[in-house]
């Protein structure tokens, strides 16, 4: 795809391409799992890291923090909790009590702790597939069963492919469950559940007396202008809802472990945190510093980054329409992750290793996002991370197109 063929992109605040000079040789530093898992020459579009440098205010805060001791720390004290309550309030979680926030070493430990605290071995735990793999692993690795409600392929408001909640499947899967693990925005499809869907889902959990753990890690990575509403914003469900989030995705700091468990029922918050006991650990001092800086001064960097991601998403959509029209793709409303349906290709049964070997592009394989009994259902899907430079993204897409069309 030539630059003349690119769609009109969302303008950047700076008026220039801040990531056009990203160098694969520099990105492939020895500490990067994303760039070193596969051999040199492979473009890695798999794990959910952005290739962009972190926000300058975060970098400056970390450098300043390293001039002081790294012993036991206050975990941000009241300043961080006040900033978090302000952020939550903007998304509908108003009036969080003082003891309704518990810092964690990350969101994934919170998923495991919630499953452990709010279900028993052998219990079914409800979630909607495809789903970020720690969801189903947090269930099966602790001796519970995945009660899966597969999302339904429908259409969005523009007549394009889209993903919807299958209410009949949810109803069937929810029998005998007490816990729903919700991903909002959804990983890997990129859906942001809208007001009507959230209202119906809240009615659903009230009718069935379910606890809800809502992973809202990607809430700050919305690619539309629609406001975000946390699942727990409705007072009717506040007493049964726990929200998990952190700065790792929006601010590209996954290596600095920190997250938060938030809820309006302090006893429920404590019940989940206590279930992990000393097995969980604490957030790092540098993670606290990074999150404080992000909340205080990271907004302009995030706005520019979202504009760039919108442009990359639009490039991806235009490329697929022009060169691979048989690939089904619903442009994500949030995240920098694309869920692509390549089941029409003759090599769909081995699509991830095929793209790795033939195109030299690494993506996440679709079956990763389902429990064992549903893995075959997602064979031929891939999750592609488009949070890289536009030049690298286009090169990867061109490699994929050549390999896919050569074998059709």
C-alpha positions as a LaTeX table, in Angstrom:
\begin{tabular}{lrrr}
\hline
Residue & $x$ (\AA) & $y$ (\AA) & $z$ (\AA) \\
\hline
Unk1 & 0.00 & 0.00 & 0.00 \\
Unk2 & 1.52 & 3.32 & $-1.05$ \\
Unk3 & 1.21 & 6.50 & 0.96 \\
Unk4 & $-1.12$ & 7.83 & $-1.74$ \\
Unk5 & $-3.48$ & 4.94 & $-0.99$ \\
Unk6 & $-3.59$ & 5.56 & 2.75 \\
Unk7 & $-6.89$ & 6.73 & 4.22 \\
Unk8 & $-7.16$ & 10.22 & 5.62 \\
Unk9 & $-5.70$ & 9.81 & 9.09 \\
Unk10 & $-6.66$ & 11.37 & 12.37 \\
Unk11 & $-4.31$ & 14.36 & 12.69 \\
Unk12 & $-1.72$ & 14.26 & 15.43 \\
Unk13 & $-1.59$ & 17.10 & 17.90 \\
Unk14 & 2.05 & 17.70 & 16.94 \\
Unk15 & 1.33 & 17.69 & 13.20 \\
Unk16 & 4.10 & 15.13 & 12.60 \\
Unk17 & 4.62 & 11.39 & 12.92 \\
Unk18 & 6.30 & 10.96 & 16.31 \\
Unk19 & 6.95 & 7.26 & 15.76 \\
Unk20 & 8.03 & 7.22 & 12.13 \\
Unk21 & 11.66 & 6.69 & 13.08 \\
Unk22 & 11.16 & 3.63 & 15.30 \\
Unk23 & 14.12 & 1.35 & 14.63 \\
Unk24 & 13.65 & $-2.43$ & 14.92 \\
Unk25 & 17.27 & $-2.79$ & 15.97 \\
Unk26 & 16.67 & $-0.47$ & 18.93 \\
Unk27 & 13.32 & $-2.06$ & 19.77 \\
Unk28 & 15.02 & $-5.45$ & 19.86 \\
Unk29 & 16.83 & $-4.78$ & 23.12 \\
Unk30 & 17.59 & $-7.77$ & 25.38 \\
Unk31 & 14.90 & $-6.83$ & 27.93 \\
Unk32 & 12.04 & $-6.90$ & 25.41 \\
Unk33 & 10.02 & $-10.12$ & 25.43 \\
Unk34 & 8.00 & $-8.88$ & 22.47 \\
Unk35 & 11.01 & $-8.39$ & 20.22 \\
Unk36 & 13.28 & $-11.21$ & 21.38 \\
Unk37 & 10.90 & $-14.20$ & 21.59 \\
Unk38 & 11.21 & $-14.67$ & 17.84 \\
Unk39 & 14.34 & $-14.50$ & 15.74 \\
Unk40 & 15.67 & $-11.38$ & 14.10 \\
Unk41 & 13.77 & $-10.36$ & 10.99 \\
Unk42 & 10.35 & $-11.26$ & 12.41 \\
Unk43 & 7.99 & $-8.31$ & 12.96 \\
Unk44 & 6.32 & $-8.99$ & 16.33 \\
Unk45 & 2.66 & $-7.97$ & 16.46 \\
Unk46 & 1.65 & $-10.38$ & 19.19 \\
Unk47 & 1.89 & $-9.48$ & 22.90 \\
Unk48 & 0.06 & $-6.34$ & 24.08 \\
Unk49 & 2.97 & $-3.94$ & 24.37 \\
Unk50 & 3.19 & $-0.73$ & 22.37 \\
Unk51 & 6.45 & $-0.04$ & 20.56 \\
Unk52 & 6.26 & 3.63 & 21.55 \\
Unk53 & 8.51 & 5.26 & 24.19 \\
Unk54 & 6.78 & 5.97 & 27.48 \\
Unk55 & 5.39 & 9.42 & 28.23 \\
Unk56 & 8.10 & 11.98 & 29.10 \\
Unk57 & 6.41 & 12.94 & 32.41 \\
Unk58 & 6.50 & 9.28 & 33.48 \\
Unk59 & 10.14 & 8.91 & 32.46 \\
Unk60 & 11.10 & 12.10 & 34.35 \\
Unk61 & 9.23 & 10.95 & 37.46 \\
Unk62 & 10.97 & 7.55 & 37.39 \\
Unk63 & 14.38 & 9.16 & 36.97 \\
Unk64 & 13.70 & 11.48 & 39.91 \\
Unk65 & 12.42 & 8.57 & 42.02 \\
Unk66 & 15.69 & 6.70 & 41.45 \\
Unk67 & 17.58 & 9.48 & 43.22 \\
Unk68 & 15.90 & 8.32 & 46.43 \\
Unk69 & 15.86 & 5.02 & 48.28 \\
Unk70 & 14.00 & 1.96 & 47.01 \\
Unk71 & 13.13 & 0.41 & 50.35 \\
Unk72 & 9.63 & $-0.25$ & 51.69 \\
Unk73 & 7.31 & 2.44 & 50.39 \\
Unk74 & 3.96 & 4.02 & 51.16 \\
Unk75 & 2.27 & 2.74 & 47.98 \\
Unk76 & 1.44 & 6.26 & 46.96 \\
Unk77 & $-0.39$ & 7.19 & 50.12 \\
Unk78 & $-3.49$ & 9.36 & 49.98 \\
Unk79 & $-2.33$ & 11.24 & 46.85 \\
Unk80 & $-2.54$ & 8.18 & 44.58 \\
Unk81 & $-5.84$ & 7.00 & 46.05 \\
Unk82 & $-7.39$ & 10.45 & 45.66 \\
Unk83 & $-6.26$ & 10.59 & 42.02 \\
Unk84 & $-7.68$ & 7.12 & 41.41 \\
Unk85 & $-11.01$ & 8.01 & 42.97 \\
Unk86 & $-11.19$ & 11.08 & 40.71 \\
Unk87 & $-10.46$ & 8.92 & 37.64 \\
Unk88 & $-13.06$ & 6.33 & 38.65 \\
Unk89 & $-15.66$ & 9.04 & 39.29 \\
Unk90 & $-15.24$ & 10.32 & 35.73 \\
Unk91 & $-16.29$ & 6.84 & 34.54 \\
Unk92 & $-19.29$ & 6.56 & 36.83 \\
Unk93 & $-17.76$ & 4.98 & 39.93 \\
Unk94 & $-18.57$ & 7.88 & 42.23 \\
Unk95 & $-18.37$ & 7.85 & 46.02 \\
Unk96 & $-15.84$ & 5.02 & 46.35 \\
Unk97 & $-15.15$ & 4.62 & 50.08 \\
Unk98 & $-11.71$ & 5.14 & 51.55 \\
Unk99 & $-11.27$ & 1.40 & 52.07 \\
Unk100 & $-12.77$ & 0.51 & 48.68 \\
Unk101 & $-9.41$ & 0.57 & 46.90 \\
Unk102 & $-6.66$ & $-2.04$ & 47.22 \\
Unk103 & $-3.48$ & $-1.75$ & 45.21 \\
Unk104 & $-2.28$ & $-4.96$ & 43.56 \\
Unk105 & 0.83 & $-6.03$ & 41.64 \\
Unk106 & $-1.33$ & $-6.15$ & 38.49 \\
Unk107 & $-4.76$ & $-6.90$ & 37.08 \\
Unk108 & $-4.17$ & $-10.61$ & 36.41 \\
Unk109 & $-3.45$ & $-11.41$ & 40.10 \\
Unk110 & $-6.77$ & $-9.72$ & 40.83 \\
Unk111 & $-8.58$ & $-12.09$ & 38.46 \\
Unk112 & $-7.05$ & $-15.12$ & 40.17 \\
Unk113 & $-7.84$ & $-13.77$ & 43.64 \\
Unk114 & $-11.47$ & $-13.07$ & 42.68 \\
Unk115 & $-12.01$ & $-16.57$ & 41.29 \\
Unk116 & $-10.45$ & $-18.05$ & 44.42 \\
Unk117 & $-12.55$ & $-15.92$ & 46.78 \\
Unk118 & $-15.92$ & $-15.94$ & 45.01 \\
Unk119 & $-16.21$ & $-19.54$ & 43.80 \\
Unk120 & $-15.44$ & $-23.05$ & 45.00 \\
Unk121 & $-13.46$ & $-25.86$ & 43.31 \\
Unk122 & $-15.65$ & $-27.46$ & 40.66 \\
Unk123 & $-17.88$ & $-24.39$ & 40.28 \\
Unk124 & $-18.65$ & $-22.94$ & 36.86 \\
Unk125 & $-17.44$ & $-19.36$ & 36.33 \\
Unk126 & $-19.10$ & $-17.35$ & 33.59 \\
Unk127 & $-17.24$ & $-15.38$ & 30.90 \\
Unk128 & $-17.68$ & $-14.44$ & 27.23 \\
Unk129 & $-15.36$ & $-15.90$ & 24.62 \\
Unk130 & $-13.06$ & $-15.25$ & 22.87 \\
Unk131 & $-11.40$ & $-13.83$ & 25.97 \\
Unk132 & $-8.00$ & $-12.65$ & 27.16 \\
Unk133 & $-6.41$ & $-15.94$ & 28.19 \\
Unk134 & $-5.76$ & $-15.18$ & 31.91 \\
Unk135 & $-9.56$ & $-15.12$ & 32.28 \\
Unk136 & $-10.03$ & $-18.78$ & 31.41 \\
Unk137 & $-6.70$ & $-19.77$ & 32.95 \\
Unk138 & $-7.62$ & $-18.15$ & 36.28 \\
Unk139 & $-10.66$ & $-20.44$ & 36.27 \\
Unk140 & $-9.21$ & $-23.77$ & 35.13 \\
Unk141 & $-5.88$ & $-23.48$ & 36.95 \\
Unk142 & $-7.80$ & $-23.19$ & 40.24 \\
Unk143 & $-9.99$ & $-26.23$ & 39.66 \\
Unk144 & $-13.09$ & $-24.39$ & 38.45 \\
Unk145 & $-14.93$ & $-24.82$ & 35.14 \\
Unk146 & $-15.33$ & $-22.23$ & 32.40 \\
Unk147 & $-19.01$ & $-21.49$ & 31.71 \\
Unk148 & $-18.40$ & $-19.95$ & 28.29 \\
Unk149 & $-20.86$ & $-17.76$ & 26.40 \\
Unk150 & $-19.36$ & $-17.22$ & 22.92 \\
Unk151 & $-19.91$ & $-13.78$ & 21.45 \\
Unk152 & $-22.03$ & $-13.63$ & 18.33 \\
Unk153 & $-20.84$ & $-12.30$ & 14.99 \\
Unk154 & $-23.21$ & $-9.53$ & 13.97 \\
Unk155 & $-22.87$ & $-6.07$ & 12.44 \\
Unk156 & $-21.95$ & $-2.70$ & 13.82 \\
Unk157 & $-23.91$ & 0.46 & 13.08 \\
Unk158 & $-22.05$ & 0.95 & 9.78 \\
Unk159 & $-23.01$ & $-2.42$ & 8.32 \\
Unk160 & $-19.55$ & $-3.85$ & 8.99 \\
Unk161 & $-18.86$ & $-7.12$ & 10.84 \\
Unk162 & $-19.18$ & $-6.70$ & 14.58 \\
Unk163 & $-19.27$ & $-8.69$ & 17.80 \\
Unk164 & $-22.32$ & $-8.82$ & 20.05 \\
Unk165 & $-23.33$ & $-10.47$ & 23.29 \\
Unk166 & $-25.27$ & $-13.64$ & 22.56 \\
Unk167 & $-27.93$ & $-13.36$ & 25.23 \\
Unk168 & $-29.26$ & $-16.87$ & 24.67 \\
Unk169 & $-25.77$ & $-18.32$ & 25.06 \\
Unk170 & $-25.23$ & $-16.21$ & 28.17 \\
Unk171 & $-28.50$ & $-17.44$ & 29.65 \\
Unk172 & $-27.54$ & $-21.08$ & 29.02 \\
Unk173 & $-24.01$ & $-20.70$ & 30.34 \\
Unk174 & $-25.07$ & $-18.88$ & 33.51 \\
Unk175 & $-26.90$ & $-21.82$ & 35.05 \\
Unk176 & $-25.52$ & $-22.61$ & 38.54 \\
Unk177 & $-22.91$ & $-19.82$ & 38.35 \\
Unk178 & $-22.27$ & $-17.17$ & 40.99 \\
Unk179 & $-19.51$ & $-15.19$ & 39.29 \\
Unk180 & $-19.15$ & $-13.34$ & 35.98 \\
Unk181 & $-15.72$ & $-12.28$ & 34.74 \\
Unk182 & $-16.37$ & $-9.34$ & 32.41 \\
Unk183 & $-13.86$ & $-7.72$ & 30.06 \\
Unk184 & $-14.86$ & $-4.10$ & 29.33 \\
Unk185 & $-13.49$ & $-2.96$ & 26.89 \\
Unk186 & $-13.27$ & $-6.45$ & 25.50 \\
Unk187 & $-9.97$ & $-8.13$ & 24.67 \\
Unk188 & $-9.51$ & $-9.40$ & 21.93 \\
Unk189 & $-12.46$ & $-8.00$ & 19.93 \\
Unk190 & $-12.07$ & $-4.36$ & 20.99 \\
Unk191 & $-15.76$ & $-3.91$ & 21.80 \\
Unk192 & $-16.80$ & $-1.26$ & 24.32 \\
Unk193 & $-20.14$ & $-2.43$ & 25.69 \\
Unk194 & $-22.66$ & 0.33 & 25.06 \\
Unk195 & $-25.28$ & 1.74 & 27.43 \\
Unk196 & $-28.05$ & $-0.60$ & 26.26 \\
Unk197 & $-25.81$ & $-3.67$ & 26.56 \\
Unk198 & $-24.61$ & $-2.63$ & 30.01 \\
Unk199 & $-28.17$ & $-2.02$ & 31.21 \\
Unk200 & $-29.30$ & $-5.44$ & 30.02 \\
Unk201 & $-26.23$ & $-7.11$ & 31.49 \\
Unk202 & $-26.85$ & $-5.45$ & 34.85 \\
Unk203 & $-30.44$ & $-6.70$ & 34.83 \\
Unk204 & $-29.08$ & $-10.15$ & 33.99 \\
Unk205 & $-26.66$ & $-10.29$ & 36.94 \\
Unk206 & $-29.30$ & $-8.97$ & 39.34 \\
Unk207 & $-31.81$ & $-11.59$ & 38.25 \\
Unk208 & $-29.23$ & $-14.35$ & 38.78 \\
Unk209 & $-27.58$ & $-12.89$ & 41.90 \\
Unk210 & $-24.10$ & $-12.88$ & 40.35 \\
Unk211 & $-20.92$ & $-11.24$ & 41.50 \\
Unk212 & $-19.18$ & $-9.33$ & 38.70 \\
Unk213 & $-15.46$ & $-8.72$ & 38.31 \\
Unk214 & $-15.00$ & $-6.17$ & 35.53 \\
Unk215 & $-11.54$ & $-5.89$ & 33.97 \\
Unk216 & $-11.43$ & $-2.32$ & 32.64 \\
Unk217 & $-7.71$ & $-2.18$ & 31.90 \\
Unk218 & $-8.23$ & $-0.82$ & 28.37 \\
Unk219 & $-10.79$ & 1.86 & 29.31 \\
Unk220 & $-8.36$ & 4.71 & 28.57 \\
Unk221 & $-7.58$ & 3.29 & 25.11 \\
Unk222 & $-10.91$ & 4.16 & 23.50 \\
Unk223 & $-10.71$ & 4.90 & 19.79 \\
Unk224 & $-14.16$ & 6.49 & 19.50 \\
Unk225 & $-15.56$ & 9.68 & 21.01 \\
Unk226 & $-18.19$ & 7.83 & 23.01 \\
Unk227 & $-17.81$ & 8.24 & 26.79 \\
Unk228 & $-16.90$ & 5.21 & 28.85 \\
Unk229 & $-19.19$ & 3.93 & 31.57 \\
Unk230 & $-17.87$ & 1.49 & 34.11 \\
Unk231 & $-20.03$ & $-1.58$ & 34.70 \\
Unk232 & $-20.35$ & $-0.65$ & 38.37 \\
Unk233 & $-21.62$ & 2.86 & 37.63 \\
Unk234 & $-25.23$ & 1.78 & 38.23 \\
Unk235 & $-25.97$ & 1.94 & 42.00 \\
Unk236 & $-28.05$ & $-1.24$ & 41.70 \\
Unk237 & $-24.95$ & $-3.39$ & 41.04 \\
Unk238 & $-22.33$ & $-1.57$ & 43.10 \\
Unk239 & $-22.51$ & $-3.94$ & 46.04 \\
Unk240 & $-21.78$ & $-6.97$ & 43.85 \\
Unk241 & $-19.22$ & $-5.47$ & 41.44 \\
Unk242 & $-15.44$ & $-5.26$ & 41.66 \\
Unk243 & $-13.44$ & $-3.28$ & 39.10 \\
Unk244 & $-9.86$ & $-4.05$ & 38.09 \\
Unk245 & $-7.61$ & $-1.64$ & 36.21 \\
Unk246 & $-4.09$ & $-0.29$ & 35.97 \\
Unk247 & $-1.81$ & 1.92 & 33.84 \\
Unk248 & 0.01 & $-0.87$ & 31.99 \\
Unk249 & $-1.82$ & $-0.74$ & 28.66 \\
Unk250 & $-2.74$ & 2.92 & 28.27 \\
Unk251 & 0.69 & 4.17 & 29.37 \\
Unk252 & 2.82 & 1.26 & 28.11 \\
Unk253 & 4.28 & 0.33 & 31.50 \\
Unk254 & 3.56 & $-3.41$ & 31.70 \\
Unk255 & 7.02 & $-4.04$ & 33.16 \\
Unk256 & 6.16 & $-1.96$ & 36.24 \\
Unk257 & 3.66 & $-4.17$ & 38.03 \\
Unk258 & 0.73 & $-2.32$ & 39.55 \\
Unk259 & $-3.06$ & $-2.43$ & 39.47 \\
Unk260 & $-6.04$ & $-1.69$ & 41.66 \\
Unk261 & $-9.09$ & $-3.54$ & 42.92 \\
Unk262 & $-11.99$ & $-1.14$ & 43.47 \\
Unk263 & $-15.46$ & $-1.64$ & 44.88 \\
Unk264 & $-18.18$ & 0.05 & 46.87 \\
Unk265 & $-18.40$ & $-2.83$ & 49.38 \\
Unk266 & $-15.17$ & $-2.73$ & 51.42 \\
Unk267 & $-15.87$ & $-6.17$ & 52.88 \\
Unk268 & $-16.06$ & $-7.66$ & 49.39 \\
Unk269 & $-12.83$ & $-5.91$ & 48.39 \\
Unk270 & $-11.09$ & $-7.24$ & 51.48 \\
Unk271 & $-12.51$ & $-10.75$ & 50.95 \\
Unk272 & $-10.95$ & $-10.94$ & 47.50 \\
Unk273 & $-7.62$ & $-9.42$ & 48.53 \\
Unk274 & $-7.40$ & $-11.68$ & 51.60 \\
Unk275 & $-8.01$ & $-14.78$ & 49.49 \\
Unk276 & $-4.55$ & $-14.43$ & 47.95 \\
Unk277 & $-2.84$ & $-13.64$ & 51.24 \\
Unk278 & 0.92 & $-13.45$ & 50.97 \\
Unk279 & 0.91 & $-15.26$ & 47.63 \\
Unk280 & 0.12 & $-12.03$ & 45.78 \\
Unk281 & 2.83 & $-9.58$ & 46.84 \\
Unk282 & 2.70 & $-5.81$ & 46.50 \\
Unk283 & 2.96 & $-3.24$ & 43.71 \\
Unk284 & 6.46 & $-1.98$ & 43.00 \\
Unk285 & 7.66 & 1.43 & 44.15 \\
Unk286 & 8.40 & 2.44 & 40.56 \\
Unk287 & 4.95 & 1.27 & 39.48 \\
Unk288 & 3.42 & 3.64 & 42.03 \\
Unk289 & 5.57 & 6.51 & 40.77 \\
Unk290 & 4.70 & 5.80 & 37.14 \\
Unk291 & 0.96 & 5.69 & 37.81 \\
Unk292 & 1.02 & 8.90 & 39.83 \\
Unk293 & 2.84 & 10.66 & 36.99 \\
Unk294 & 0.44 & 9.25 & 34.39 \\
Unk295 & $-2.61$ & 10.47 & 36.28 \\
Unk296 & $-1.05$ & 13.86 & 36.96 \\
Unk297 & 0.60 & 14.71 & 33.64 \\
Unk298 & 0.19 & 11.88 & 31.11 \\
Unk299 & $-2.95$ & 13.18 & 29.42 \\
Unk300 & $-1.35$ & 15.04 & 26.47 \\
Unk301 & 0.87 & 12.05 & 25.62 \\
Unk302 & $-2.13$ & 9.72 & 25.78 \\
Unk303 & $-4.20$ & 11.97 & 23.49 \\
Unk304 & $-1.44$ & 12.01 & 20.87 \\
Unk305 & $-0.97$ & 8.25 & 21.17 \\
Unk306 & $-4.69$ & 7.59 & 20.74 \\
Unk307 & $-4.71$ & 9.75 & 17.61 \\
Unk308 & $-1.85$ & 7.69 & 16.22 \\
Unk309 & $-3.56$ & 4.42 & 17.09 \\
Unk310 & $-6.75$ & 5.57 & 15.35 \\
Unk311 & $-4.68$ & 6.24 & 12.27 \\
Unk312 & $-3.08$ & 2.80 & 12.44 \\
Unk313 & $-6.48$ & 1.16 & 12.88 \\
Unk314 & $-7.74$ & 3.01 & 9.80 \\
Unk315 & $-4.67$ & 1.98 & 7.79 \\
Unk316 & $-5.26$ & $-1.64$ & 8.79 \\
Unk317 & $-8.93$ & $-1.49$ & 7.80 \\
Unk318 & $-8.15$ & 0.15 & 4.44 \\
Unk319 & $-5.38$ & $-2.35$ & 3.69 \\
Unk320 & $-7.59$ & $-5.33$ & 4.39 \\
Unk321 & $-10.40$ & $-3.92$ & 2.26 \\
Unk322 & $-8.04$ & $-3.26$ & $-0.66$ \\
Unk323 & $-5.79$ & $-6.33$ & $-0.54$ \\
Unk324 & $-7.41$ & $-9.01$ & 1.63 \\
Unk325 & $-11.17$ & $-8.41$ & 1.34 \\
Unk326 & $-11.95$ & $-11.99$ & 2.36 \\
Unk327 & $-10.52$ & $-11.35$ & 5.87 \\
Unk328 & $-13.35$ & $-10.52$ & 8.26 \\
Unk329 & $-12.51$ & $-7.64$ & 10.57 \\
Unk330 & $-14.53$ & $-5.45$ & 12.92 \\
Unk331 & $-12.53$ & $-2.26$ & 13.64 \\
Unk332 & $-12.01$ & $-2.09$ & 17.42 \\
Unk333 & $-13.69$ & 0.62 & 19.45 \\
Unk334 & $-10.89$ & 0.41 & 22.03 \\
Unk335 & $-7.46$ & $-1.22$ & 22.52 \\
Unk336 & $-4.73$ & $-1.45$ & 19.90 \\
Unk337 & $-5.64$ & $-5.06$ & 19.13 \\
Unk338 & $-7.32$ & $-6.36$ & 15.98 \\
Unk339 & $-9.26$ & $-9.63$ & 15.97 \\
Unk340 & $-9.00$ & $-10.99$ & 12.43 \\
Unk341 & $-10.95$ & $-13.92$ & 10.95 \\
Unk342 & $-8.81$ & $-15.79$ & 8.39 \\
Unk343 & $-10.88$ & $-18.98$ & 8.41 \\
Unk344 & $-11.46$ & $-18.68$ & 4.65 \\
Unk345 & $-7.77$ & $-19.36$ & 3.98 \\
Unk346 & $-6.65$ & $-22.91$ & 3.08 \\
Unk347 & $-4.04$ & $-22.78$ & 5.85 \\
Unk348 & $-6.48$ & $-21.58$ & 8.52 \\
Unk349 & $-5.82$ & $-24.66$ & 10.62 \\
Unk350 & $-2.22$ & $-23.54$ & 11.17 \\
Unk351 & $-2.50$ & $-19.83$ & 10.48 \\
Unk352 & $-0.22$ & $-18.55$ & 13.26 \\
Unk353 & 2.81 & $-20.74$ & 12.38 \\
Unk354 & 2.07 & $-20.17$ & 8.67 \\
Unk355 & 2.33 & $-16.39$ & 9.07 \\
Unk356 & 5.42 & $-16.75$ & 11.22 \\
Unk357 & 7.22 & $-18.94$ & 8.70 \\
Unk358 & 5.93 & $-17.54$ & 5.41 \\
Unk359 & 5.43 & $-13.85$ & 6.25 \\
Unk360 & 7.89 & $-13.46$ & 9.12 \\
Unk361 & 5.16 & $-11.80$ & 11.19 \\
Unk362 & 4.34 & $-12.97$ & 14.73 \\
Unk363 & 0.72 & $-12.74$ & 15.87 \\
Unk364 & $-1.30$ & $-14.33$ & 18.64 \\
Unk365 & $-3.15$ & $-17.50$ & 17.65 \\
Unk366 & $-6.94$ & $-17.43$ & 18.03 \\
Unk367 & $-7.27$ & $-20.61$ & 20.15 \\
Unk368 & $-5.20$ & $-18.90$ & 22.85 \\
Unk369 & $-8.33$ & $-16.93$ & 23.73 \\
Unk370 & $-10.56$ & $-19.88$ & 24.61 \\
Unk371 & $-10.62$ & $-22.78$ & 27.07 \\
Unk372 & $-9.74$ & $-26.25$ & 25.80 \\
Unk373 & $-13.25$ & $-27.24$ & 24.78 \\
Unk374 & $-13.65$ & $-24.16$ & 22.55 \\
Unk375 & $-10.17$ & $-23.79$ & 21.05 \\
Unk376 & $-11.17$ & $-25.39$ & 17.75 \\
Unk377 & $-13.95$ & $-22.80$ & 17.39 \\
Unk378 & $-11.37$ & $-20.01$ & 17.12 \\
Unk379 & $-8.87$ & $-21.78$ & 14.87 \\
Unk380 & $-8.17$ & $-19.47$ & 11.94 \\
Unk381 & $-8.53$ & $-16.27$ & 13.99 \\
Unk382 & $-5.54$ & $-14.15$ & 14.98 \\
Unk383 & $-5.02$ & $-11.19$ & 17.31 \\
Unk384 & $-2.78$ & $-8.52$ & 15.79 \\
Unk385 & $-1.22$ & $-5.67$ & 17.76 \\
Unk386 & $-1.12$ & $-2.49$ & 15.63 \\
Unk387 & 0.65 & $-0.31$ & 18.24 \\
Unk388 & 3.82 & 0.18 & 16.25 \\
Unk389 & 5.08 & 2.67 & 13.70 \\
Unk390 & 2.95 & 3.10 & 10.60 \\
Unk391 & 5.86 & 2.01 & 8.44 \\
Unk392 & 6.36 & $-1.24$ & 10.38 \\
Unk393 & 2.63 & $-1.92$ & 10.37 \\
Unk394 & 2.39 & $-1.51$ & 6.60 \\
Unk395 & 5.48 & $-3.66$ & 6.05 \\
Unk396 & 3.97 & $-6.42$ & 8.20 \\
Unk397 & 0.64 & $-6.22$ & 6.36 \\
Unk398 & 2.35 & $-6.37$ & 2.98 \\
Unk399 & 4.32 & $-9.44$ & 4.07 \\
Unk400 & 1.12 & $-11.10$ & 5.27 \\
Unk401 & $-0.74$ & $-10.29$ & 2.06 \\
Unk402 & 2.01 & $-11.75$ & $-0.12$ \\
Unk403 & 2.18 & $-14.94$ & 1.91 \\
Unk404 & $-1.59$ & $-15.39$ & 2.16 \\
Unk405 & $-2.31$ & $-14.74$ & $-1.49$ \\
Unk406 & 0.55 & $-16.93$ & $-2.65$ \\
Unk407 & $-1.04$ & $-19.89$ & $-0.87$ \\
Unk408 & $-4.66$ & $-19.33$ & $-1.85$ \\
\hline
\end{tabular}
